[in-house]
């Protein structure tokens, strides 16, 4: 989404409306997440046990993303300053 927004700011035109496309996809993902019966209380320890070699920085990024989504609730992740900062820093 953020790359699509930058693309549009620079008035590039070979891809039509990339920011809106990714905004829509992120919204759909968020809806699926919040419609899942375990969200936001799923057991993350099971997830991490399946990926023991995952770098700690990657795991921390994912944990921070999940916490951010959970804190946001069913709001729009595309508009979250905190999540955008997380992505930008990564």
N, C-alpha and C positions, 0 to 999 in steps of 0.2 A: 504494500500500500504506500509506504513512504517513498519507495523508489519510483512508483507510478506518479506520485505527487510531484516529485522532483522532475521527472520526465516532462510532465505537463507544464511546470513552471518555466522550463527551458524551451517551451513551445515546440517540442518534438512531435511529429505527427504520424509516424509509420505504424503506431499502435493506437487504436481508437479508445479513448476513455479508460486508460489502464487503472487509474486511481479508483474510479467508481466500480470497476470490475472486482478489484481486490477488497474494497469496502464491503461490497455485497457478499463476497465469499467469507469474509471475516464475520459478518453479521449472521450468515447461515451457520457457520461453525459455532458461534456463541449460542445460537438457538438450540442446536443439537446438544451442546454441552449442558445447558440448563434444563433441557427436557430429559436428560438421562437420569434414571432413578437414584444413582449414587452421587451425583453432583450436589453440593461441593464436598461431600464427606467421604469420598472414596479413599481407600487405603493405599497411600503412596508408597509405603514400604514394600508392598508386593511389586509395584512397578520397578522400584530401584533394585530389588533382589533379582530381577530378570536381566539387569544390565550392570553386573558388578564391575566391569571395566570402564564404565562411563566416566569420563573425566569429571572431577569435582566441580570445575567451573561450569560445565554443561549442566550438571545436576542442579547447581545453585541457580543458574539462569531459569531452568524449567520450574523450579520451586517458586522463584520470585514471580514468574509469569502466572503460575497457577494461583498463588496468593493474590496477585493483582486482579485476576479474573474473579476470584471469589469475593474480594473486597468490593469490586465494582458491582457485583450482582448481575442482574439481567440487563445492565446498561450496555452502551455501545463501546466495545473495546477500541474501535478505531478512533474514538474521540478522547481516550484516556491519556492525559499528559504523562502520568507515571509509566504506563505501558509503552508509550512512544519513546520515552527517555530510556527505558530498559532496552528496547530494540536498538535505538540509536547508539547506546553505549556498547552494546554487544558487537 
